[in-house]
Amino acid sequence: MTDEQPIVRAAQPHDLSILSEYWYDRMALMAHKQTSVRLQPNARTIWEQTALIWLQDTKTHAVVMLSADGEVVGGLFVQLGTNTVEVMPARCAFVLALVIDLHTVHQRQGVGRVLWQAMFTQLQADGISRLYAPTQAGDMLENTFWPSIGAKPAGQWFGLDI
């Protein structure tokens, strides 16, 4: 990444503004590529409000963010719950959002992997042994990232053993 050691920590409400900007940038790019995808005028506000709920509900959500050189460069949000995709394991995690600054010098510098490693450790400690990430046509970030760390297609999801 950089000479300075990146910092991974739990996301805080004050991080949501910049993380929502990264989320919106990626969604706007997808909307530009796919005419079937349209963003609501207040999509960013809705995402921030929803993400705040995720931050506050620590029993069913896990959130990590990464900063490098003093700036937030990405975040990973998951929901803990009952496995509805496969029979086993009974409990699993579902990716709600993987957001990375698409314009940063840190792009393609392992931001996703650092976020994943921190989340992996947290999920293991919580007794979660399976993660699912949604697949969306045209989403190059996630359709490239999840298989690169070993996730396998599982219907409309990528499945990954933890």
N, C-alpha and C positions, 0 to 999 in steps of 0.2 A: 504494500500500500504506500506508505511514506516512511520517512526516517522516524517520525514521531509514532509512538505506540498508539494504535487505535484504542478507543474506549468503548466497551460494550456494557450497557446498563439497561435497567428497566426504563421504558419510555415514561415520560412525564407529560402532564397536560400542556405545558409550554412547548413541547416538541411537536405537537399536532399540527400547528400552522405550517411548518416547513414540510413535514411528512405528507400533509394533504396536498401541498403544491407538487411534490414528487408523484404522488398518486394521480393527480389530475393531469400532469404532463403525459404520463403513460397512457391514461385513458383517452386523452385528446389525440394522441398519436394513433391509437387503435381506431378511434372514430374516423380519423382521416383515411385510414387504410380500408375500413369496412363501413360502407354506407348504412348497414343495418344497426350500427352502434351509434347512439346519440346520447350526449350528456345533457342532463337537465341544467338549466341556468344556474341553479344553486347546488350543483353536485358536490362541490368542494365543502360547502357548509354542512351538507347532510353527512358527508364522509367524516368530517371532524366531529360532529355530534355523535355519530355511531362509534367512532374510535374512542371517544371519551368514555362511553359506556364500557367498551372493552377494557380500557385501563382501570376503571373503577371496580369491575367484577373480576377480581383476582382468583376466585374459586373456579371459574369456568373459562378463564382466558389467560393467556400468557403473551407478553409483549416484550421484545428486546429491540434496542436501537443501537446504532453505531455512530460514533463521531470520530473524525480524523482531522487533525490540524485545527481543532476547535470548532468544526462545523459538523452538523448532523448530515450524514450521507445515506442513511437508510434505516429501515425498520422492518420487523417481521412480527405479524400478529396471528395468533392461532386461538382456536376455541377447543376446549377440552370437552369431550362428551361421549355419548354412546355410539358405538360403531354401527352405522346403518348401511355401510357399503358391503361388508363381509361378515361372516359369522364370528370369527375370532380375530383379534382379541376383542373383548367386550367393550373396553374403553380405548379411545384413540384421540388424536388431535386432528383438526381440520384447519388448513391455512385459510385465513380470512384476507390477508393482504401481505404481499412482499413489495415494499416500496424502496426504490433506490434512485438517487439523484442521477438522471440520465445525462446531465450536463457537466458533472464533476470530473475533475482530473482523476478521481478515484474509480471511475467507471472501468469495468473489466479488470479491476485490481483485487478481486476476491472479496468484495463487500458482501455479496450473497453468501459465500462460504463462511465468512466470519459470523454473520448473523445466524446461519444455520447451525454452526458448531455451538454457539451459545444457547440456542433454543434446544438443540439435541440434548445438551447437558441438563437443562432445566426439565425437559420432558422425561428423561430417564429418571431423574430424582423424584418426579411425580408418579412414577410407575406406568407411564405411557410407553407402549412398545410399537405403535403404528401411527403414521402420519399420512394424511391425504391432502393433496394439493389439487385444486380444480384445474382443468385444462380449458383454455379458451382459444378458439381459432384466431390466429393472427397475433397472439401474445408471445412474441419471440423471447422475451425475458424468461417467463416461466416455462414455456415449452422447450427451452434450451437448458435452463438452470436445473430443474428437478431431475431430468434424466442424467445430467452430468454428475450428480451426487448419488446415483444408484436407484432413483425412483423408477418404478415400472408402471406402465399404463394399467389402470383398473377401471374400465368403463369411462365415465366422464372425469375421472380422477387420475392422478399419479399416486401410487401407493409406495410407501417407504417404511421399511422396518427400522426401528430405533434400537 
